[in-house]
């Protein structure tokens, strides 16, 4: 009797990806001991990405190109479109994919095995960032989860996410219901992690890297390494984007009435000062806990409304 492999839907968002997408897709179709179908949504491109994806889908029934849906203007809206529009019936799991990475051949097999063996609903992992000059750096996102980290950060790069069918269907229903509101979310992976944790789903972050995470000038969100990257992230916080996203996501996932969240949701000076001392409950990594304290205090001190 043939062995039944997990059936996995891979949701791939693309935009001007011809430099990298062929290598990425090959690494997905080459996954061991799983049955993969790649569903691709292309933000209108000018480098031939749509034509290439259409030709691939015509010659390989494991690849499905979604019909054009206008311009998204960012990866998050493209992924939300995939989550809403792909029929997930019959799949054992759902994974997200960027257009420019390289997956380890057992990425999906390990993810589904960990979901089953640990009894969790979602999987993500560390990644190995790599640059055109050959440099590689392990990006460690696997610090222990804390009570409220999901409102303040993602579970790592969304391209490592693998969701159980139950979680994926629940997420799809919520995204469809809140379609207009989720357009305000800039980072789909942050929202998906927040939705899962706030709705009682269990998430596992694997310390073993599952993929090569390509770094280039077109990355929407790249590797958080070095002083310059840290400074750029501080700028987005200082200018108010980060706090606005925290508030938007907290309300969208229904966490606004939790006593902990109500205490700072208006993001007034007093609220931020109170929040600053709760960094241990809000970020996973020790460095980020200290940065969280500093940013909350500084934002409160300068009096700028996020």
Buried (B, 14 or more C-beta within 10 A) or exposed (E): EEEEBBBBBBBBBBBBBBBBBEBBBEBBBEBEEBBBBBBBBBBEBEEEBBEBBBEBBEEEEBBBBBEEBEEBEBBBBBBBBBBBBBEBEEBBBBBBBBBBBBBBEBBBBBBBBBBEEEEBBBBBBBBBBBEEEEEEBEBBBBBEBBEBBBBBBBBBBBBBBBBBBEBBBBBBEBBEEBEEEBBBBBBBBBBBBBBBBBBEBBBBBBEEBBBBBBBEEBEEBBBBBEEEEBEEBBEEBBEBEBBBBBBBBBBBBBBEEBEBBEEBBEBBBEBBBBBBEBBBBBBBBEEBBEBBBBBBBBBBEEEEEB
